[in-house]
Amino acid sequence: MSPPDADPDAAEQLAKLGLDELMVLVGRGDQDAFVPVYEAVSGPVLGLVRRVLRDPAQSEEVTQDVLVEVWRTAGRFRPEQGSALTWVLTLAHRRAVDRVRSSQARTERERRVALLESAPPFDDVVEQVETGLEQQQVRRCLQSLTELQRESVVLAYYHGLTYREVAEFLSQPLGTVKARMRDGLMRLRDCLYEGEVRP
């Protein structure tokens, strides 16, 4: 926001006034009084905002916002509560901090979006959880089998051995291994699908 052109006679009269008195006039809508206020506070405002933001382009933008806010809200200035410069710099500091928080919030939102985009799809997560739960249940149900049943099932289904290879590995007759595996698989089925283990 650029200061309006001042009337020469008005400027001469205003030059005799202090910043606090000028701010009171600005609060009453006096555009001529805003010219010396603008000239007096724009430098300090920009300096404070740059210390907070550390970004020249953003600092100039926020400074302009602050000066517009000074013009719009000058009626709230109370000389008995502090100087005009302190009041303006308080506005500037608040606006600069708001910009920092806004930038941080935007960065955090972008980080969350990036995390969500890089996270596995919901269906994959559900599948992983279900697979994990199924594996836990299978392990629990395997513990309910006899040792020979458990060994036979593990060798056949987890290691890919044939009935004959399982029988040779366990030094058991082929018929015995087949019977134990059949009984073991039935117990597993009951455990997995009905939650019960046959006696």
LOPADO-340812 format. One line per field, with one value per residue (C-alpha): y, z negated, x; residue in three letters. Coordinates in steps of 0.02 Angstrom, whole numbers. Example, Ala and Ser with C-alpha at 12.3 -4.5 7.8 and 13.67 -1.06 7.14 Angstrom:
BEGIN
v c(-225, -53)
w c(-390, -357)
u c(615, 684)
residu c(ALA, SER)
This chain:
BEGIN
v c(0, 167, 323, 443, 610, 738, 913, 1034, 1143, 992, 914, 1069, 1065, 876, 891, 979, 832, 680, 501, 466, 620, 574, 397, 467, 570, 416, 327, 463, 428, 568, 510, 656, 603, 429, 491, 537, 383, 273, 355, 340, 159, 68, 50, -18, -134, -206, -231, -324, -431, -479, -534, -651, -716, -707, -703, -534, -563, -625, -487, -351, -434, -447, -267, -207, -309, -230, -53, -88, -155, 3, 110, 1, -21, 143, 186, 51, 140, 209, 332, 305, 120, 144, 230, 221, 140, 3, -27, -41, -155, -267, -284, -320, -452, -538, -539, -605, -744, -789, -805, -918, -1028, -1033, -1086, -1219, -1283, -1291, -1385, -1506, -1533, -1567, -1689, -1781, -1789, -1857, -1989, -2040, -2051, -2157, -2269, -2435, -2436, -2479, -2649, -2695, -2649, -2751, -2898, -2887, -2881, -3026, -3127, -3092, -3144, -3301, -3348, -3327, -3435, -3570, -3574, -3589, -3728, -3822, -3828, -3925, -4071, -4220, -4210, -4334, -4245, -4075, -4135, -4220, -4068, -3947, -4055, -4080, -3905, -3791, -3886, -3963, -4146, -4286, -4413, -4538, -4412, -4368, -4552, -4578, -4421, -4472, -4657, -4698, -4814, -4722, -4775, -4707, -4540, -4526, -4567, -4444, -4308, -4338, -4330, -4178, -4084, -4119, -4052, -3899, -3870, -3878, -3764, -3634, -3630, -3677, -3625, -3799, -3942, -4118, -4231)
w c(0, 50, -51, 32, 97, -40, -25, -46, -176, -272, -265, -344, -488, -511, -517, -684, -761, -846, -786, -922, -874, -690, -727, -816, -660, -550, -663, -618, -433, -396, -239, -246, -420, -357, -244, -386, -485, -337, -316, -501, -529, -363, -394, -572, -520, -374, -487, -619, -492, -404, -570, -597, -419, -348, -174, -82, 35, -102, -218, -94, -68, -255, -281, -154, -243, -409, -339, -266, -437, -520, -406, -435, -623, -678, -769, -897, -944, -1121, -1161, -1348, -1327, -1235, -1091, -912, -856, -988, -935, -751, -788, -892, -741, -631, -747, -762, -573, -544, -671, -590, -422, -499, -577, -415, -320, -451, -443, -253, -263, -389, -278, -129, -234, -287, -108, -52, -190, -141, 42, 0, -120, -52, 7, -124, -43, -55, -239, -273, -179, -278, -443, -393, -336, -501, -600, -494, -523, -711, -707, -603, -724, -871, -786, -739, -924, -954, -845, -904, -869, -723, -648, -664, -589, -445, -402, -416, -306, -174, -167, -219, -146, 5, -31, 40, -75, -32, -68, -234, -280, -237, -330, -488, -469, -477, -368, -224, -282, -456, -389, -274, -418, -536, -405, -368, -553, -577, -432, -497, -668, -587, -484, -639, -734, -595, -537, -689, -829, -901, -907, -892, -1039)
u c(0, 73, 34, -88, -25, -38, -108, 42, -45, -108, 66, 141, 18, 37, 226, 208, 115, 189, 160, 31, -71, -58, -120, -272, -311, -287, -411, -536, -510, -385, -292, -169, -115, -81, 61, 181, 124, 166, 337, 376, 326, 357, 545, 533, 390, 490, 642, 542, 450, 613, 689, 541, 517, 696, 621, 631, 483, 368, 427, 377, 209, 175, 234, 106, -28, 20, 12, -160, -212, -144, -253, -407, -390, -308, -470, -423, -261, -266, -123, -147, -104, 62, 147, 87, 250, 233, 53, 103, 251, 138, 23, 174, 245, 76, 53, 231, 208, 42, 131, 264, 131, 34, 191, 229, 50, 60, 226, 151, -2, 111, 214, 55, -7, 163, 156, -19, 30, 182, 85, 24, -157, -288, -324, -139, -135, -292, -218, -56, -152, -263, -112, -25, -178, -199, -17, -39, -195, -109, 38, -82, -180, -21, 22, -139, -79, 22, 207, 197, 46, 131, 296, 206, 101, 248, 360, 225, 148, 290, 437, 349, 392, 284, 200, 335, 475, 393, 383, 566, 618, 524, 567, 381, 275, 192, 18, 50, 108, -44, -162, -75, -79, -263, -306, -193, -271, -445, -396, -319, -476, -585, -468, -456, -636, -737, -622, -632, -507, -570, -520)
residu c(MET, SER, PRO, PRO, ASP, ALA, ASP, PRO, ASP, ALA, ALA, GLU, GLN, LEU, ALA, LYS, LEU, GLY, LEU, ASP, GLU, LEU, MET, VAL, LEU, VAL, GLY, ARG, GLY, ASP, GLN, ASP, ALA, PHE, VAL, PRO, VAL, TYR, GLU, ALA, VAL, SER, GLY, PRO, VAL, LEU, GLY, LEU, VAL, ARG, ARG, VAL, LEU, ARG, ASP, PRO, ALA, GLN, SER, GLU, GLU, VAL, THR, GLN, ASP, VAL, LEU, VAL, GLU, VAL, TRP, ARG, THR, ALA, GLY, ARG, PHE, ARG, PRO, GLU, GLN, GLY, SER, ALA, LEU, THR, TRP, VAL, LEU, THR, LEU, ALA, HIS, ARG, ARG, ALA, VAL, ASP, ARG, VAL, ARG, SER, SER, GLN, ALA, ARG, THR, GLU, ARG, GLU, ARG, ARG, VAL, ALA, LEU, LEU, GLU, SER, ALA, PRO, PRO, PHE, ASP, ASP, VAL, VAL, GLU, GLN, VAL, GLU, THR, GLY, LEU, GLU, GLN, GLN, GLN, VAL, ARG, ARG, CYS, LEU, GLN, SER, LEU, THR, GLU, LEU, GLN, ARG, GLU, SER, VAL, VAL, LEU, ALA, TYR, TYR, HIS, GLY, LEU, THR, TYR, ARG, GLU, VAL, ALA, GLU, PHE, LEU, SER, GLN, PRO, LEU, GLY, THR, VAL, LYS, ALA, ARG, MET, ARG, ASP, GLY, LEU, MET, ARG, LEU, ARG, ASP, CYS, LEU, TYR, GLU, GLY, GLU, VAL, ARG, PRO)
